[in-house]
Amino acid sequence: MPWSIRWFKVVAVAEAVSYLVLLGASVAKHVFDMPGAVPIMGPIHGLIFLTYLWLALLVREELGWRLTTTLMVVVAAVIPLGGLYVERRVLAGATAAAAAPAA
């Protein structure tokens, strides 16, 4: 498996987790008047999100994704736990197909 696919799998999970932590920090800020975590978690999640997008474009080329698959992967990043869906379903199917011997 190429390095970009391995890293994309890791970053997809990290993106999903960091998004949930950022949402939790936002709730804590507004509901419990605890603003401390948002300024810390916001930039961390932003960096992970940008890395996710960059790796998605690299993986797209390597796996030969259509535009619709690429758009679905990008949209999944803005949905809570969408990165987990990408890692479990899209990448698992794509890497299995790429690893299958040609008939």
C-alpha positions in Angstrom: 0.0 0.0 0.0 1.5 3.4 -1.0 2.5 5.8 1.8 -0.2 8.3 0.8 -3.1 5.8 1.2 -1.7 4.7 4.6 -1.4 8.3 5.8 -4.8 9.2 4.4 -6.4 6.4 6.4 -4.7 7.7 9.6 -5.6 11.4 8.8 -9.2 10.5 8.0 -9.6 9.0 11.5 -7.8 11.9 13.1 -10.0 14.4 11.2 -13.1 12.7 12.5 -11.9 12.6 16.1 -10.6 16.2 16.0 -13.9 17.4 14.6 -15.8 15.7 17.4 -13.4 17.3 20.0 -13.9 20.7 18.4 -17.7 20.3 18.5 -17.5 19.3 22.2 -15.3 22.3 22.9 -17.8 24.5 21.1 -20.6 23.1 23.2 -18.6 23.6 26.4 -17.9 27.2 25.3 -21.5 28.1 24.7 -23.3 26.0 27.3 -20.9 26.0 30.2 -19.1 29.3 29.5 -15.7 27.5 29.1 -14.0 29.1 26.1 -10.5 27.8 26.6 -10.5 24.7 24.4 -11.9 26.3 21.1 -8.8 28.5 20.4 -6.6 25.5 20.9 -8.6 22.9 19.1 -9.7 25.1 16.2 -6.2 25.5 14.6 -5.3 21.8 15.3 -8.5 20.6 13.6 -7.9 23.1 10.7 -4.4 21.7 10.1 -5.7 18.2 10.1 -8.6 19.1 7.8 -6.2 20.7 5.3 -4.0 17.7 5.4 -7.0 15.5 4.8 -7.9 17.5 1.7 -4.4 17.4 0.4 -4.1 13.7 0.9 -7.5 13.1 -0.7 -6.3 14.7 -3.9 -3.1 12.6 -3.9 -5.1 9.4 -3.2 -7.6 10.3 -5.9 -4.9 10.2 -8.5 -3.4 6.9 -7.2 -6.8 5.1 -7.0 -8.3 6.6 -10.1 -11.4 8.0 -8.3 -14.1 9.7 -10.3 -15.2 13.2 -9.5 -18.3 12.0 -7.7 -16.2 9.8 -5.3 -13.7 12.7 -4.7 -16.6 15.1 -3.9 -18.1 12.5 -1.6 -14.8 12.2 0.3 -14.5 15.9 0.6 -18.1 16.4 1.8 -17.6 13.6 4.3 -14.9 15.7 6.0 -17.5 18.3 7.0 -19.9 15.8 8.5 -19.1 14.5 12.0 -17.6 11.1 11.8 -17.5 11.4 8.0 -13.7 10.6 8.0 -14.4 7.3 9.7 -16.9 6.4 6.9 -14.2 7.3 4.3 -11.6 5.2 6.1 -13.8 2.2 6.6 -15.8 2.1 3.4 -14.2 4.1 0.6 -10.6 3.4 1.3 -11.1 -0.2 2.3 -13.0 -1.0 -1.0 -10.5 1.0 -3.1 -7.4 -0.6 -1.6 -8.9 -4.1 -1.8 -9.7 -3.5 -5.5 -6.3 -2.2 -6.2 -4.6 -5.1 -4.4 -6.7 -7.8 -6.3 -4.8 -9.6 -9.0 -5.8 -8.8 -12.6 -7.7 -11.5 -14.3 
